[in-house]
Structure formats: C-alpha cells, structure tokens
Amino acid sequence: MTVATRFDTSDPPERPVSLDDAEDLDALVETYDTVLVEFYTEGCSVCASMEPVLGVVARESDAVIATVNPRDDPPLVDRFDVRSVPLLVVFRDSDPVERLADGFQSAEDVIALIDRNR
C-alpha cells in the first residue's frame, strides 16, 4: 500500500509517518499542504533522539511529519543534497522551502521552522 492510498487530506496522521522511498515521499508531500520530513540513518544517535521530538511536533502542529532513511533509496541523497543527518526539510505545496541540518532541535524550534514556512 502506498502513501497515496493510506492518506488523504481529510484525515492527516497525528504521529510521524515512516516513508520507504522517494515515491512515498512524493505522494505524501502532494497530499498535504505542509509536511516536515526528517532524513535520518540507522545508528545515528542524534536522529534517534529526534524521534520523541517529532512525536510532540506531530501532535502540536497541523503539519504532517514524516521520516525517511535516504540509504533505503540512494537517489534521495543527491536529490536533497543530504550531507549530514538529521536533515529536516519543510515542504509547502509539494515544494521544499526550507531545510535545517544543525543536529538536535527542540520541539519548539521545529514548530518555529514549520511556522516560518506557512
């Protein structure tokens, strides 16, 4: 089942969505107005520490939150110029509008990042 069939605009997810590949990512950002995607890798302790933060952001923001491991779909590395993780990318109307690759971020900082891009 693809993201496009799992989600619709009338029922946005209230917790972070795990994406498998670029196809899932594209379908998700086309479905919702504002999406925050964390690019992460397995074994990254800072990425793991972001998991509870993203859960809080998903509950407190009306943006859809998602995670994707670009190693599972290597073209994502080039497409989004992933040089370090975690990389947070805000999508607005399907377009990436801001990115942040500065390590651990608090829930307040992530919500502010989303709010700047409304």
Secondary structure, DSSP 8 states (H G I E B T S, - for coil): --HHHH--TTS--SS-EEE-SHHHHHHHHHHSSEEEEEE--TT-HHHHHHHHHHHHHHHHSSSEEEEE-GGGSTHHHHHTT--SSSEEEEEETTEEEEEE-SS---HHHHHHHHHTT-
